[in-house]
Amino acid sequence: MKRIAVLTSGGDAPGMNAAIRAVVRAGVHEGLQVFGVRRGFSGLIAGNFINLEARDVGGILQQAGTMLGSARCPEFRSEEGRIEAVRQLGAHGIDALVVIGGNGSQTGAHQLTELGFPVVGVASTIDNDLYGSEITIGVDTALNIALEAIDRLKVTASSHQRAFLVEVMGRDCGYLALAAAVAGGAEAVIIPEMEIDPDTLAAELRGAYQRGKPHALVVVAEGAKFNADRLIHHFAEHRERLGFELRATILGHVQRGGTPGAFDRLLATRLGAGAVHRLIAGEHGILVGIGNSQIVTTPLVDVVANRKPLDLSLFELARVLSR
Ligand code: F6P
């Protein structure tokens, strides 16, 4: 193996740049020539490769986003698109590919391995919903951004005795919401894995006021059936019966662009270098992730076939501690 390529795909996550840097520098250290692919799988199909030397990835460790660009690529869903991607890799003399991304990206990685091309995945998504890694690149930074918003909203909520709702990202996974609710001391949390209806929520919030709390704060996952939009409508429609107004803040993409914290820089660096070391050891068709603080690998076939379970003991903890 002499030439490898690296791409970032799907939603950007704080720490992706640190992972690119680690792939490039670990690769160069091992005597490999490393190429970056611009704009994810789209760039692969278009043959958009750039040679990356150690100096080319200087100054990106502390930057959010991805210097290579990312994309969600509909052409890659067709077999013709994937065959063209493999052809381009061959035409550029690339022996193996590192794919940094979440579920959709690792599905793409797996499809390339099915066409016989050696690929190693690196676990990166703020959603923390990827099977094969206890935590993924970007989660910790995204969580800290959500917590900063929650801490600020609590101040205003307490000053005005108001009820506030914060919607966080996560697609159809409740991890970010649940972790933010526990670490932010929310009065209630709504996640797709444990839905509650608006009347039950209203009763929980009334309970918080009755116990003498000066505020009530709810964290809701974007993927919940009653997300921020639906809850706000419901509370506005039934205001008299429910007894109070609920105000919402939807954090949205603000959570993706934050400066990666120490945890994400370290995780991304370890996983990026780990991917190169596995390729050199002759392994591919795997995801490189973290488990019990150690680098672990999982066959991509298992990654795409399984859904990571959410630890619901945190949900119980959030309820107990919101007293
Ligand atoms: O997968 C990361 C994520 O930020 C999800 O939390 C969110 O649902 C989705 O991406 C948004 O995607 P886009 O940036 O393409 O709108």
Boltz pocket constraint, residues with backbone or C-beta under 6 A from the ligand:
constraints:
  - pocket:
      binder: B
      contacts: [[A, 11], [A, 12], [A, 72], [A, 102], [A, 125], [A, 126], [A, 127], [A, 169], [A, 170], [A, 171], [A, 222], [A, 256]]
      max_distance: 6.0
